Amino acid sequence: MREPFASMIVDGKKSWELRSRITHRRGLIGIVSQGCGRVIGTVEILDVLPEQSIDQLSASWNKHGLSSEQISSPEMRRWRTPWVLGNARRLEVPVSYKHAKGAVVWVTLSEQERIAVMSQLRAGASGEARREVPIRARAQVAEAQEDSQPHGFSAGSADNRAQTSEQFEELVADQEALQAEDARWRDQSSLLVPVAKDGSWFGPHLERGGVFQIGEKGSEIRIAGYENALRRLQAMPKARWRRPNSNNNWGIVTAVSWEPSANLRG
């Protein structure tokens, strides 16, 4: 992504990324600065809004960071679909990555690159905030062709990719910790899951359209992946999620207890 937009996003100063089309992707992505060709931070894609008019974009300048002149320019005619971003984090040490040949819009990080990013997120988190980081998320880096997108995700060149021996040792140690945590997640019977007053519980069966809807009314988020959604529920003061009632109407319920998932299967 071109500067200053990449830095604005990871510093939490840009919550809309204007694109030419919608995306069905949600969750954690990495942001690459064209200036250094490295992952400089992460952000979550929370939602996508309908195409905006010039007046709507002008009124929302503080969300996308563009001036009225830029919004009205001919090259921005197609770039009016906001991707809503949130939970931005700047990495203390930018992470080099290998750009896959032929990749245009999305690049999937290697395991080592993913761990390098996630280890910094985990090191900076504590308490409830730590549980919000989706450890097993498929960390992805957004990038696009520079000559076809005026201010979109662009990886640029990726030099100086070699890690120092000290950094590599840290990555190995963190990878072992992640593998141990993944093993605990695979033991589904030991998971504590939220249970509502009506006896319904938050489980994989509530996935709809590839996502889980969680949060209170008016500020719901859609999360891909059961484990990611469960972690987000754990971090909420009160876990809330959507589930179908007896009439198959999807409503929001609130957790009154947390119980082992093994006790709820039947």
C-alpha positions in Angstrom: 0.0 0.0 0.0 1.2 3.5 -0.8 2.2 5.9 1.9 0.9 7.7 3.7 -2.2 5.5 3.6 -0.4 2.4 4.9 0.8 4.2 8.0 -2.5 5.9 8.5 -4.2 2.5 8.6 -1.9 0.8 11.1 -1.9 3.9 13.3 -5.7 3.8 13.4 -6.1 7.1 11.5 -7.8 5.6 8.5 -10.9 3.3 9.0 -12.1 3.2 5.4 -10.2 1.7 2.5 -11.8 2.8 -0.7 -11.9 0.1 -3.3 -13.5 -0.6 -6.7 -15.4 -3.7 -5.6 -16.6 -5.5 -2.5 -14.7 -8.3 -0.7 -16.1 -11.2 1.2 -13.0 -11.5 3.2 -13.2 -10.6 6.9 -10.7 -10.7 9.8 -7.0 -10.1 10.3 -4.8 -9.0 7.4 -1.3 -7.5 7.2 -0.5 -4.1 5.8 2.6 -3.7 3.6 4.1 -0.3 3.0 5.3 0.3 -0.5 8.1 2.3 0.9 9.8 -0.6 2.6 8.1 -3.6 1.1 7.5 -5.1 4.5 4.5 -5.9 6.8 4.3 -2.8 9.0 1.2 -3.7 10.9 -2.2 -5.4 10.9 -5.8 -4.5 10.8 -9.2 -6.3 10.6 -11.6 -6.0 7.8 -14.9 -5.6 9.7 -17.4 -4.9 7.0 -18.0 -3.5 3.5 -20.3 -0.6 2.7 -22.3 0.1 -0.5 -20.7 2.4 -3.1 -20.7 6.0 -1.8 -21.6 9.2 -3.6 -19.1 12.1 -3.8 -21.2 13.9 -1.2 -21.1 10.9 1.2 -17.3 10.5 0.8 -16.8 14.2 1.3 -18.7 14.0 4.6 -16.6 11.0 5.7 -13.2 12.5 4.9 -12.0 11.7 8.4 -12.5 8.0 7.7 -10.6 7.6 4.4 -8.2 10.5 4.6 -8.8 11.9 1.1 -9.4 15.6 0.2 -12.4 16.8 -1.7 -10.2 17.4 -4.7 -9.0 13.8 -4.6 -12.5 12.4 -4.2 -13.7 14.4 -7.2 -10.8 13.5 -9.4 -11.5 11.3 -12.5 -9.2 8.5 -11.3 -11.3 8.1 -8.1 -14.5 7.5 -10.1 -14.4 3.8 -9.6 -12.9 3.8 -6.0 -16.0 4.5 -3.9 -16.7 1.2 -2.1 -15.5 1.4 1.6 -13.9 -1.6 3.3 -14.4 -0.9 7.0 -11.3 -1.4 9.0 -10.7 -1.7 12.8 -8.4 -3.0 15.5 -5.3 -1.6 13.8 -1.8 -2.4 15.2 1.6 -1.2 14.1 4.4 -3.7 14.5 7.5 -2.6 16.4 9.7 -4.4 13.9 8.4 -4.6 10.3 8.4 -8.1 8.9 9.9 -9.0 5.6 7.9 -11.4 3.4 8.3 -13.3 0.1 6.0 -12.0 -2.6 4.4 -15.0 -4.4 4.9 -14.9 -8.1 1.8 -13.9 -9.9 -0.1 -12.7 -6.8 -2.2 -9.7 -7.5 -4.7 -8.9 -4.7 -3.9 -11.2 -1.8 -0.6 -12.8 -0.6 -0.7 -15.6 2.0 2.2 -15.4 4.5 4.4 -18.4 5.1 4.3 -20.1 8.5 7.5 -18.4 9.5 6.3 -15.0 8.3 3.0 -15.4 10.1 4.7 -16.3 13.3 6.9 -13.3 13.0 3.9 -11.1 12.8 1.7 -12.9 15.4 4.5 -13.0 18.0 4.7 -9.3 18.0 0.9 -9.0 18.4 1.0 -11.4 21.3 3.9 -9.7 22.9 2.0 -6.4 22.9 -1.2 -7.9 24.2 -2.2 -8.5 27.8 -5.2 -9.7 29.7 -8.4 -9.5 27.7 -6.6 -7.9 24.8 -4.4 -10.9 24.3 -7.4 -13.2 23.9 -8.6 -10.9 21.1 -5.7 -11.8 18.9 -6.8 -14.7 16.6 -3.7 -17.0 17.1 -4.7 -19.4 14.3 -5.9 -16.7 11.9 -4.8 -17.1 8.4 -2.7 -13.9 8.4 -2.7 -12.4 4.9 -1.1 -9.5 3.3 -3.1 -7.3 1.0 -1.3 -5.9 -2.0 -2.3 -4.8 -5.5 -0.8 -3.6 -8.8 0.5 -0.1 -8.3 -0.4 1.1 -11.8 -4.0 0.0 -11.6 -5.0 1.2 -8.1 -4.6 4.8 -7.0 -4.1 4.2 -3.3 -4.9 0.5 -2.8 -3.0 -2.3 -1.1 0.4 -2.4 -2.7 3.4 -4.5 -1.6 6.1 -2.8 -3.7 9.5 -4.4 -3.6 10.5 -6.7 -0.8 14.2 -6.4 0.0 16.3 -7.4 3.0 14.2 -10.5 3.7 16.8 -12.3 5.7 16.2 -12.8 9.5 19.0 -12.5 12.0 19.9 -15.7 13.9 18.5 -14.2 17.1 15.2 -13.4 15.4 15.0 -16.9 14.0 15.5 -18.4 17.4 12.7 -16.3 18.8 10.4 -17.4 15.9 11.2 -21.1 16.6 10.4 -20.7 20.3 7.2 -18.9 19.5 6.2 -21.5 16.9 6.5 -24.2 19.5 4.2 -22.2 21.8 1.7 -21.8 19.0 1.8 -25.5 18.2 1.1 -26.3 21.8 -1.9 -23.9 21.9 -3.2 -25.3 18.6 -3.1 -28.8 20.1 -5.3 -27.6 23.0 -7.7 -26.1 20.5 -7.9 -29.3 18.6 -9.1 -31.0 21.8 -12.6 -29.7 21.4 -13.9 -31.6 24.4 -11.9 -29.3 26.8 -13.3 -26.1 25.4 -15.5 -23.8 27.5 -18.3 -22.4 25.4 -20.9 -19.7 26.3 -24.4 -20.9 27.1 -27.5 -18.7 27.0 -30.5 -18.6 29.4 -32.6 -20.7 27.0 -30.0 -23.4 26.9 -28.6 -22.7 23.5 -24.9 -22.5 23.2 -22.3 -21.1 20.8 -21.0 -23.9 18.6 -19.8 -24.6 15.0 -23.4 -25.3 14.0 -24.1 -21.6 14.1 -21.9 -20.8 11.1 -24.0 -19.0 8.5 -22.6 -17.9 5.1 -19.1 -18.8 6.2 -19.1 -16.5 9.2 -20.4 -16.3 12.8 -22.3 -13.2 14.0 -21.3 -12.0 17.4 -21.6 -8.9 19.6 -24.4 -6.7 20.8 -27.1 -5.3 18.5 -25.9 -2.3 16.6 -22.2 -3.2 16.8 -22.2 -6.8 15.6 -19.2 -8.2 13.8 -18.9 -11.2 11.4 -16.0 -13.5 12.1 -14.8 -16.4 9.9 -13.7 -19.5 11.8 -15.2 -20.9 14.9 -12.1 -20.7 17.0 -11.5 -17.0 16.1 -15.2 -16.2 17.0 -14.9 -18.0 20.3 -11.8 -16.1 21.2 -13.5 -12.8 20.5 -16.5 -13.9 22.6 -14.1 -14.7 25.5 -12.7 -11.2 25.3 -16.2 -9.5 25.5 -17.5 -8.2 28.8 -20.7 -10.1 28.0 -20.6 -12.7 25.2 -23.4 -12.2 22.7 -24.1 -14.1 19.5 -26.9 -14.9 17.0 -28.6 -18.2 16.9 -31.9 -19.5 15.4 -34.9 -20.0 17.6 -37.6 -22.6 17.2 -39.1 -20.6 14.3 -35.7 -20.4 12.6 -35.5 -16.7 13.3 -31.9 -15.6 14.1 -31.8 -13.5 17.3 -29.1 -12.3 19.7 -28.6 -14.1 23.0 -26.4 -13.4 26.0 -24.2 -15.9 27.8 -25.2 -16.7 31.4 -22.5 -19.4 31.9 -19.5 -21.1 30.3 -19.6 -24.9 30.1 -17.4 -27.6 28.6 -18.5 -28.3 25.0 -18.4 -32.0 25.7 -21.3 -31.6 28.0 -23.4 -29.9 25.3 -23.1 -32.3 22.4 -25.7 -34.8 21.9 
